[in-house]
Amino acid sequence: MTLDVAVQMDHIATIKIAGDSTFALLLEAQARGHRLWHYTPDRLALRDGRVFAGVEALTVRDVAGDHFTLGAAERVDLARFDCILLRQDPPFDLHYVTTTHMLERLHPRTLVVNDPASVRNAPEKIFVTEFPDLMPPTLITRDVEEIRAFRAEHRDIVMKPLYGHGGAAVFRVRAEDENFGSLMDMFASTWREPWVIQRYQHEVRHGDKRIILVDGVFAGAVNRVPAADDLRSNMVRGGQAAATDLTPREREICERIGPALKERGLILVGIDVIGDWLTEINVTSPTGIRAIRRLGGPDIAAMVWDRIEARIAARAA
């Protein structure tokens, strides 16, 4: 099977290939003989019910600083492709949401991974609330009195923007922290959306585990340990990747959420687990594939393409 594959992503010139999951997917697709095209989301156009983009033929190589070659741009109807990878990074804003509406015009005749309607309807910090018994105590609001009451109950809390990403603007607020009022003012003036407030999990000092599921099934995991002077474990914020295995509780979490992911057409998902608690379900552009492979784990990119190929073959049959 040879597929025509387009990838919607931030420009490939901007990525750091050592840890980029999109790049891992592209390398695997190319190794299988699939033909690749590249475009950025600002080049999408919806006209008379058809979706177009200015795409460029793409070849990739695992060489830092010389990792891609692009052909000349051409305007094409995206319905000509067998598969589109929806892989631009957040922020998950109205621009991002609009691209999901456009791509929904193509899916499932052209397989979009992940399903654009499900990506739109399952923001990472909201979708996870469908499983409240798997989560630490969590509040989503911008109501000051709700937040004060939550803080009074749990005393040590974390505040973060609902549609934030990459560990940006994540704050720990202890019971005695005098910055609470200033943080509330800053959040209120910076974001119109509600915020996420969670009980602080002391286990984060031992790591925030990123677990990858492919088509609803556990595929691999990496433990991200925060730097000694930082709350955040994201690798882009200095967190260190370490090999890991799943605990029985983490396997329970995967088994509980797996059917919901599969039902929604979310083929590649990354969940975050701290201690015994699920904190996020990442469906937009989950990372971790290359880190897991580098630490001796499975080839998750190959698993993803196995599932994509199987779905396209089943549809053709």
C-alpha positions, -999 to 999 in steps of 0.1 A, spaced: 0 0 0 14 34 -10 -5 64 4 -6 101 -4 -2 118 29 -4 155 38 7 169 71 -8 200 85 18 214 110 37 244 121 64 249 94 88 220 94 117 244 95 107 254 130 107 220 147 134 204 168 136 169 154 153 152 183 120 152 203 94 159 176 67 132 173 54 146 140 88 141 126 89 105 138 56 99 120 69 114 88 101 93 89 81 62 94 57 71 66 85 78 42 102 45 51 70 27 41 70 43 7 42 68 13 43 101 -5 44 131 17 32 167 14 35 196 38 14 227 45 8 251 73 -27 258 87 -28 294 74 -28 280 38 -61 262 42 -91 275 22 -127 264 21 -144 273 -12 -178 262 -24 -177 232 0 -142 220 -11 -111 223 10 -79 235 -7 -43 242 6 -10 252 -8 10 221 -4 47 212 -10 61 178 -17 82 168 13 111 145 19 126 141 54 159 128 68 170 124 104 198 150 102 196 180 126 199 212 106 192 195 73 161 175 80 138 183 51 134 192 15 103 209 1 91 211 -35 74 240 -52 40 250 -37 9 240 -55 -28 246 -47 -46 213 -45 -80 199 -33 -71 181 -1 -97 154 -10 -70 139 -33 -51 126 -3 -56 93 14 -46 106 48 -40 140 65 -21 143 98 -35 171 119 -4 180 138 0 217 144 8 226 180 -15 245 203 -26 271 213 -61 256 210 -77 288 199 -104 298 174 -79 295 146 -72 259 156 -109 252 159 -116 266 125 -92 242 109 -110 213 124 -143 226 108 -126 227 75 -110 192 78 -143 178 89 -155 184 54 -129 158 42 -131 132 70 -136 102 68 -134 99 30 -99 113 35 -88 99 69 -78 127 92 -57 117 122 -69 126 147 -106 129 138 -110 167 136 -145 168 152 -132 148 181 -101 170 185 -125 200 186 -148 184 211 -122 170 234 -99 197 246 -72 182 268 -82 197 301 -120 193 295 -122 158 279 -104 144 310 -132 155 332 -154 127 318 -134 105 341 -136 123 375 -129 93 396 -95 90 378 -85 126 384 -73 146 414 -98 171 428 -103 196 399 -122 228 394 -128 246 360 -140 282 365 -131 318 365 -154 325 395 -132 340 422 -153 327 451 -153 292 437 -115 293 435 -111 307 470 -133 279 484 -113 253 465 -81 267 478 -94 268 514 -103 231 511 -71 218 495 -47 245 506 -19 236 481 -32 240 446 -20 244 409 -36 271 386 -32 270 348 -50 284 318 -77 260 304 -63 262 269 -26 266 278 1 242 265 37 232 271 37 241 308 32 278 301 16 298 330 14 269 354 15 281 390 16 264 424 -2 284 451 3 273 487 -21 282 515 1 310 528 11 324 494 6 361 493 7 362 455 -27 346 452 -45 379 447 -20 391 421 -22 358 402 -60 361 401 -57 396 387 -32 384 361 -53 354 350 -84 376 348 -68 402 326 -49 377 304 -75 350 296 -112 353 290 -117 315 293 -121 296 326 -90 283 344 -81 249 357 -74 246 394 -62 213 408 -50 200 441 -12 199 440 2 164 437 34 160 457 42 129 436 52 152 407 86 155 422 91 119 411 78 125 376 48 133 354 43 102 333 34 107 296 16 76 284 9 71 247 -22 52 235 -26 41 199 -62 35 188 -72 32 225 -45 7 235 -14 14 256 17 17 234 45 32 255 54 56 283 81 80 294 86 96 329 93 133 328 110 145 360 110 182 367 141 202 374 148 208 411 138 245 408 107 241 386 72 228 391 68 218 354 79 185 340 74 193 303 106 185 284 105 218 267 107 233 302 137 214 313 121 181 324 143 151 321 130 119 303 135 86 320 124 50 311 95 37 330 69 9 333 32 11 340 18 6 375 -14 -14 380 -32 19 385 -19 33 352 -30 2 334 -64 6 349 -65 42 336 -56 31 301 -82 4 301 -109 28 313 -103 56 288 -92 34 258 -127 26 245 -137 63 245 -106 72 225 -112 45 199 -149 54 196 -139 91 189 -113 82 162 -84 95 184 -57 72 170 -27 89 187 -32 102 223 -9 112 251 -22 111 286 -5 126 317 -4 108 350 10 121 383 11 95 410 -23 77 408 -41 105 390 -49 113 354 -44 150 348 -47 155 310 -57 137 278 -37 153 250 -54 148 215 -41 178 195 -5 171 189 8 147 215 45 142 220 67 116 235 72 92 206 109 99 200 118 100 237 102 66 243 120 51 214 153 67 224 150 51 259 146 16 245 108 16 242 86 5 213 84 21 179 51 39 184 53 56 150 52 22 134 21 13 155 3 45 144 10 38 107 -2 2 112 -35 15 124 -38 41 97 -31 16 70 -55 -9 84 -83 17 85 -77 28 50 -76 -8 38 -108 -16 56 -126 14 40 -114 5 6 -126 -31 10 
